[in-house]
Amino acid sequence: MGLPIEGDTRMALEDARLALRKTIIITLKGSFEPDWFFNSRSGLLVQEWFQYQIAKNARRVEPGTKFKLSIFDVVGDTYYDPIAREFGDNLFFDETAACAVVAKMIGRQENGEAGYLDNTNKENILYLTNDRVVYVLWAERCWHVYASGHQNVWLHPGVRILCPCN
C-alpha cells in the first residue's frame, strides 16, 4: 500500500491504528552536517549510542535537498508488526534522512514550540532501515534524541510516527 497524501487527513489505518496528521516537504536551506548538529547543539540531549551508531553513519546533506514525509498519530494501542505490514518499505528512513529530518524539525521548534513534532512529553518515532528506531521527545524543557531496536515496541495513543513518502 502506498502512503496517503495530504488531504486524506481523516484516513485511519485500522490495523496499524494510525491516523494521518499531515504530509509535508522539508527543504534544507543550508548544508547539514549530522555529527556537528547532534554534538554541539545547546538545549538538546542526545544519547551517546545514537551519536555513535546513527549520527556517525549519516552523511552530509547538500542545500536544497527535499524530504517528503507523512506524520501519523497513534490512535489506539498497537505495536510495530501491524505498522510494518501496512507500510512495508515506505516506513523506513536511512540514517542520513532521519538525522536531517529530526534536525530540521527540532530547529523549527527549538524551544518546544508547537509544530509537527509532538511537544507534550510523547514520543516522535522514525523507523530506520537497519532494525533501529529513533525517538525524539520534548521533556524537561529540552529535546531528547535516542535510539534502540524496534522489535515488539508497544505504542500508545498520542505517539507520533514520521514516515518517508516515496
Buried (B, 14 or more C-beta within 10 A) or exposed (E): EEBBEBEEEEBBBEEBBBBBBEBBEBEBEEEBBBBEBBEEBEEBEBBEEBBEBBBBBBBEBEEEBEBBBBBBBBBEEBBBEBBBEBBEEBBBBBBBBBBBBBBBBBEEBBEBEEEBBBBEEBBBBBBBEEEBBBBBBBBEEBBBBBBEEBEEBEBEEEBBBBBBBE
